[in-house]
Amino acid sequence: MLDLVFLGTGGSMPTENRNLPAIAIRFEGWIFLFDAGEDVQRQFETAQLGLNKNMAIFISHMHADHVLGLAGLLLRFSLLGRQKPLKIYGPKELIEFVKVNQSTINLGTTFETTVHAIEPGLVFQEGPVNIRAFPVDHRGYALGYEFTIQKPTGEFLPEKAEDLGVPKGPLWGKLADGESVALQNGSTVSPDDVTGPAPKPLRVVYSGDTRPCRSLRDAMISADIAISEAMYTVEHADLAEERGHSTAKDIAEMALESGVKLLILTHYSPRYFDGTAILEEGQSIFPNTILARDLLHLQMDKYGNSIVIKSGLMPPTKDQT
């Protein structure tokens, strides 16, 4: 299964019920964290994501509300004895940001920490997981991310394996995972010989902060889940344009055009109290829209055939304005 957990959903400043942007994807022993807003370390523990998992962090841009929690998270991992290496990806300024924290607040880590300055394109690959960065239109250099799981083969067909003389056991597993195998008689069996067509990839797209732009619309085409900021309603479209953000209407229209399965709106301004106005504007255009709340947890089978909302949709008691 794939788990998607919203650790922070606020825009610009934290409120009583919403921390700043941070979204975790948990899949096959890995944690992929997108942005690291203030106090992500506490939310990380509340969500019980684990401190010593294989992990990579992806920062969308170097604005304070998306990166101030990174130092605290690294410190927490060190204090609690993390050992596994950690890779962090983002704009080139991220390297200096981490160096300054290391030199000024004694932010040493107990584990190998590598920061990568990235450009648009494929930035991470591990097994069936690929993560691609794409440019978005914010104030300064900013990225969105496309998270893809591509199973190398379709359904394993045991009767075909038996017909070809492949003994039941580990060789079946290798073929199902996309590896060719050699048999004792000297022949080679390829995955295509014993599996059905590969399924379409599961795709989760995260925008970071952005005005409406073609690169985001293109990334969203046929996405299983699109996660986007919706800082304002159309009432404040002038502020959205001025400050490099989108309205809920903007994003919902792109989701409709792009054939997205599920749109999740996040990073909305505290001026909208509980976010009802944001949600209503989005749903009026693209009905399959939900509003992110802190600790909202969605669970999917690994290729997007089902999406189950596990928690987090109850509205907060109040939100600061």
C-alpha positions as CSV (number, residue, x, y, z in Angstrom):
1,M,0.0,0.0,0.0
2,L,0.9,3.6,-0.4
3,D,0.2,6.1,2.4
4,L,-0.1,9.8,1.8
5,V,0.0,11.9,5.0
6,F,-0.4,15.7,5.2
7,L,1.8,16.9,8.1
8,G,1.2,20.6,7.4
9,T,-1.4,22.4,5.2
10,G,-1.2,26.1,6.1
11,G,-0.1,29.0,3.9
12,S,2.4,31.6,4.9
13,M,2.0,31.2,8.7
14,P,1.0,28.5,11.1
15,T,-2.4,28.6,12.8
16,E,-3.8,26.8,15.8
17,N,-4.9,23.9,13.7
18,R,-2.6,24.0,10.7
19,N,1.1,23.7,10.5
20,L,3.2,24.8,7.5
21,P,3.6,22.7,4.3
22,A,4.9,19.2,4.6
23,I,3.5,16.1,2.9
24,A,4.8,12.5,3.4
25,I,4.4,9.6,1.1
26,R,5.2,6.2,2.6
27,F,5.8,3.3,0.3
28,E,7.6,-0.1,0.6
29,G,9.9,1.0,3.5
30,W,10.6,4.5,2.2
31,I,9.4,7.9,3.4
32,F,9.3,10.7,0.8
33,L,8.9,14.1,2.3
34,F,7.8,17.1,0.2
35,D,8.6,20.4,1.8
36,A,9.5,20.8,5.5
37,G,7.5,23.6,7.1
38,E,7.9,24.8,10.6
39,D,7.4,22.1,13.3
40,V,7.4,19.2,10.8
41,Q,9.4,17.2,13.4
42,R,6.5,17.1,15.8
43,Q,4.0,16.2,13.1
44,F,6.4,13.5,11.9
45,E,6.2,11.8,15.3
46,T,2.5,12.3,15.6
47,A,1.9,10.5,12.3
48,Q,4.2,7.7,13.5
49,L,6.3,7.7,10.4
50,G,9.4,6.4,12.0
51,L,12.8,8.0,12.4
52,N,15.2,5.4,10.8
53,K,13.4,4.6,7.6
54,N,14.9,5.0,4.1
55,M,14.1,8.6,3.4
56,A,14.5,11.4,0.9
57,I,13.3,15.0,1.2
58,F,12.3,17.3,-1.7
59,I,12.0,21.1,-1.2
60,S,9.9,23.0,-3.7
61,H,11.4,26.5,-3.1
62,M,13.4,28.5,-0.6
63,H,10.6,30.4,1.1
64,A,10.5,30.3,4.8
65,D,7.2,28.5,5.2
66,H,8.4,25.6,3.2
67,V,11.9,25.0,4.7
68,L,12.1,26.3,8.2
69,G,11.2,22.9,9.7
70,L,14.1,21.1,8.0
71,A,16.8,22.0,10.7
72,G,14.5,20.8,13.5
73,L,13.7,17.6,11.7
74,L,17.4,16.8,11.2
75,L,18.2,17.6,14.8
76,R,15.4,15.4,16.0
77,F,16.6,12.5,13.9
78,S,20.1,12.9,15.3
79,L,19.0,13.2,19.0
80,L,17.0,10.0,18.5
81,G,19.8,8.1,16.9
82,R,19.0,7.9,13.2
83,Q,21.7,5.9,11.3
84,K,20.4,5.6,7.8
85,P,21.7,8.1,5.2
86,L,19.4,10.9,4.1
87,K,19.3,12.7,0.8
88,I,17.7,16.1,0.4
89,Y,16.9,17.7,-3.0
90,G,15.9,21.2,-3.9
91,P,17.1,24.6,-5.3
92,K,20.9,25.3,-5.1
93,E,20.3,27.7,-2.2
94,L,19.4,24.7,-0.1
95,I,23.0,23.7,0.1
96,E,24.0,27.0,1.7
97,F,21.0,26.9,4.0
98,V,22.0,23.6,5.5
99,K,25.6,24.7,5.7
100,V,24.7,27.8,7.6
101,N,22.6,25.9,10.0
102,Q,25.4,23.5,10.6
103,S,27.9,26.2,11.3
104,T,25.7,28.6,13.4
105,I,23.5,26.3,15.5
106,N,25.8,23.3,15.7
107,L,23.5,21.2,13.5
108,G,25.6,18.1,13.1
109,T,23.9,14.9,12.2
110,T,24.6,11.4,13.4
111,F,23.9,10.1,9.8
112,E,25.2,10.8,6.4
113,T,23.3,13.8,5.0
114,T,23.7,14.8,1.3
115,V,22.0,17.9,-0.2
116,H,21.5,17.9,-4.0
117,A,20.9,21.1,-6.1
118,I,18.5,20.0,-8.8
119,E,17.1,21.2,-12.1
120,P,13.9,20.1,-13.7
121,G,13.9,16.5,-14.8
122,L,14.3,13.1,-13.2
123,V,15.9,13.6,-9.8
124,F,15.3,10.3,-7.9
125,Q,14.8,6.7,-8.9
126,E,14.5,3.7,-6.5
127,G,12.9,0.5,-7.6
128,P,9.5,1.3,-9.1
129,V,9.6,4.9,-7.8
130,N,10.6,7.8,-10.0
131,I,10.4,11.4,-8.9
132,R,10.6,14.2,-11.5
133,A,10.9,17.9,-10.8
134,F,9.2,20.5,-13.1
135,P,9.3,24.3,-13.0
136,V,6.4,26.3,-11.7
137,D,5.6,30.0,-11.7
138,H,6.2,31.5,-8.3
139,R,8.4,34.3,-7.1
140,G,11.9,33.1,-7.9
141,Y,13.1,29.6,-8.6
142,A,10.4,27.1,-7.7
143,L,9.6,23.5,-8.5
144,G,6.8,21.0,-8.4
145,Y,7.2,17.3,-8.1
146,E,5.7,14.3,-9.9
147,F,5.9,11.0,-7.9
148,T,5.4,7.9,-10.1
149,I,5.2,4.2,-9.4
150,Q,5.6,2.1,-12.4
151,K,5.3,-1.7,-12.0
152,P,7.6,-3.3,-14.5
153,T,5.3,-6.2,-15.3
154,G,1.6,-7.0,-15.3
155,E,-0.1,-9.9,-13.6
156,F,2.1,-13.0,-13.1
157,L,0.7,-16.0,-15.1
158,P,1.8,-19.2,-13.2
159,E,0.5,-21.5,-15.9
160,K,2.8,-19.9,-18.5
161,A,5.8,-20.2,-16.1
162,E,5.0,-23.9,-15.6
163,D,4.7,-24.5,-19.3
164,L,8.1,-23.0,-19.8
165,G,9.6,-25.2,-17.1
166,V,10.3,-22.5,-14.5
167,P,10.2,-24.2,-11.1
168,K,7.9,-22.6,-8.5
169,G,9.8,-20.5,-6.0
170,P,12.3,-17.6,-6.1
171,L,12.5,-17.6,-9.9
172,W,8.8,-16.8,-10.1
173,G,9.4,-13.8,-7.8
174,K,12.2,-12.5,-10.0
175,L,10.1,-12.8,-13.1
176,A,7.2,-11.0,-11.4
177,D,9.6,-8.2,-10.5
178,G,10.8,-7.8,-14.1
179,E,14.0,-9.8,-14.1
180,S,14.9,-12.4,-16.7
181,V,16.0,-15.8,-15.3
182,A,18.2,-18.6,-16.6
183,L,17.0,-22.2,-16.4
184,Q,19.1,-25.3,-15.8
185,N,18.5,-26.4,-19.4
186,G,20.4,-23.3,-20.6
187,S,17.3,-21.4,-21.8
188,T,16.3,-17.9,-20.6
189,V,12.8,-16.8,-19.7
190,S,11.9,-13.1,-19.8
191,P,9.2,-11.4,-17.7
192,D,7.2,-10.8,-20.9
193,D,6.9,-14.6,-21.4
194,V,5.0,-15.1,-18.1
195,T,3.3,-11.8,-17.3
196,G,0.4,-9.8,-18.6
197,P,0.7,-6.1,-19.8
198,A,2.2,-3.7,-17.3
199,P,-0.4,-1.5,-15.6
200,K,-0.4,2.2,-16.1
201,P,1.7,4.1,-13.5
202,L,0.3,5.6,-10.3
203,R,1.1,9.3,-10.3
204,V,0.9,11.9,-7.5
205,V,1.7,15.5,-8.5
206,Y,2.6,18.2,-6.0
207,S,2.8,21.8,-7.1
208,G,4.5,23.7,-4.3
209,D,3.6,27.4,-4.7
210,T,2.7,28.6,-8.1
211,R,0.5,30.8,-10.3
212,P,-1.4,28.8,-12.9
213,C,1.1,27.6,-15.5
214,R,1.4,25.2,-18.4
215,S,4.0,23.0,-16.8
216,L,1.7,22.2,-13.8
217,R,-1.2,21.6,-16.1
218,D,0.9,19.2,-18.2
219,A,2.2,17.4,-15.1
220,M,-1.4,16.9,-13.9
221,I,-2.6,15.2,-17.1
222,S,-4.3,11.9,-16.0
223,A,-2.7,12.1,-12.5
224,D,-4.3,9.9,-9.9
225,I,-3.9,12.6,-7.3
226,A,-3.0,16.3,-7.8
227,I,-2.0,18.2,-4.7
228,S,-1.9,21.9,-5.1
229,E,-1.8,25.1,-3.2
230,A,-5.0,27.2,-3.4
231,M,-3.9,30.2,-1.4
232,Y,-7.0,32.4,-2.3
233,T,-10.5,32.3,-3.7
234,V,-11.3,34.2,-6.9
235,E,-12.3,37.1,-4.7
236,H,-8.6,37.7,-4.1
237,A,-7.4,36.8,-7.5
238,D,-5.4,40.1,-7.6
239,L,-3.4,39.0,-4.6
240,A,-2.8,35.6,-6.1
241,E,-1.3,37.1,-9.2
242,E,0.7,39.7,-7.3
243,R,2.2,37.2,-4.8
244,G,2.7,34.2,-7.2
245,H,-0.2,32.0,-6.0
246,S,-3.3,30.4,-7.4
247,T,-7.0,30.5,-6.6
248,A,-9.0,27.4,-6.0
249,K,-10.8,28.2,-9.2
250,D,-7.5,28.3,-11.1
251,I,-6.5,24.9,-9.9
252,A,-9.9,23.2,-10.2
253,E,-10.1,24.4,-13.9
254,M,-6.6,22.8,-14.5
255,A,-7.7,19.6,-12.8
256,L,-10.8,19.4,-15.0
257,E,-8.8,20.0,-18.2
258,S,-6.1,17.5,-17.2
259,G,-8.4,14.6,-16.3
260,V,-7.2,14.3,-12.7
261,K,-8.9,11.6,-10.6
262,L,-8.7,13.4,-7.2
263,L,-7.7,17.0,-6.5
264,I,-6.5,17.9,-3.0
265,L,-6.3,21.6,-2.2
266,T,-3.8,22.8,0.5
267,H,-1.7,25.8,1.5
268,Y,-4.7,28.1,1.8
269,S,-4.5,31.4,3.5
270,P,-5.5,31.7,7.2
271,R,-8.0,34.4,6.2
272,Y,-10.3,31.7,5.1
273,F,-10.9,30.3,8.6
274,D,-11.7,26.6,8.2
275,G,-11.2,26.6,4.4
276,T,-14.9,26.1,3.5
277,A,-14.7,28.9,0.9
278,I,-11.7,27.3,-0.8
279,L,-13.3,23.9,-0.9
280,E,-16.6,25.2,-2.2
281,E,-15.0,27.1,-5.0
282,G,-12.9,24.1,-6.1
283,Q,-15.8,21.7,-5.9
284,S,-18.1,24.0,-7.9
285,I,-15.7,23.4,-10.9
286,F,-14.2,20.0,-10.2
287,P,-16.5,18.0,-7.8
288,N,-13.8,15.4,-6.9
289,T,-12.0,17.9,-4.8
290,I,-11.2,17.6,-1.1
291,L,-9.5,20.0,1.3
292,A,-6.3,18.9,3.1
293,R,-6.3,19.0,6.9
294,D,-3.3,18.4,9.1
295,L,-2.8,14.6,9.5
296,L,-5.2,13.8,6.7
297,H,-4.2,10.3,5.7
298,L,-5.0,8.7,2.4
299,Q,-4.2,5.1,1.6
300,M,-4.0,3.7,-2.0
301,D,-3.2,0.3,-3.4
302,K,0.1,0.7,-5.1
303,Y,-1.3,1.3,-8.6
304,G,-4.1,3.6,-7.8
305,N,-7.1,1.3,-8.2
306,S,-8.5,2.5,-4.9
307,I,-8.1,5.5,-2.7
308,V,-9.3,5.4,0.9
309,I,-9.5,8.4,3.2
310,K,-8.4,7.1,6.6
311,S,-8.6,10.2,8.8
312,G,-8.5,14.0,9.0
313,L,-11.6,15.3,7.3
314,M,-13.4,16.6,10.5
315,P,-13.2,20.4,10.5
316,P,-11.2,22.0,13.2
317,T,-12.8,23.7,16.1
318,K,-11.5,27.1,15.0
319,D,-8.7,28.5,13.0
320,Q,-6.9,31.8,13.6
321,T,-7.6,34.6,11.1
